[in-house]
């Protein structure tokens, strides 16, 4: 739980869909231990798992290269692209020391989340993830297993789940209704103000993310 909630998307799922998040942790995730210098994957291998680094230092080598590795530290994650597209590893990952990881199976993950109330938001997030990865890297073939840092996916999560935040506000308004008519009047006014502001934000977001960008024709059904 704590390891994956560092990721903005999973933190949001934890807040909005507790039952879904619990199912992900219990049914779609496993633990994996790596020995010193053990290889986790190599370039061109089919990827169906996302990894969360719990402890240990790892090295990511882009493509088939054996020099200039990128360090992969604890509390980071990699290979998120496999959740949203048919993915092949773009590099090789090995360990400098013994490491512990949490492994998320993409097929189990999708089977769980597609039946939740957040399915629409997740579809939006998937589209934004793919399009922004391609845009950020210049081309789909240049997207690596490491793309999807907190800095890169935090704004995508906020945009995809803006309606989910509205649901929380509506729940609070309904609670206020139970405390009397006067309180309800103030709550309704606040809600109306929020709705108008949200309408403006939606128009801006639609204009900004009007183009659907994906990894070629390899996007999974969730998109």
Order of alpha helices (4+ residues) and beta strands (2+ residues): alpha-alpha-beta-beta-beta-beta-beta-beta-beta-alpha-beta-beta-beta-alpha-alpha-alpha-alpha-alpha
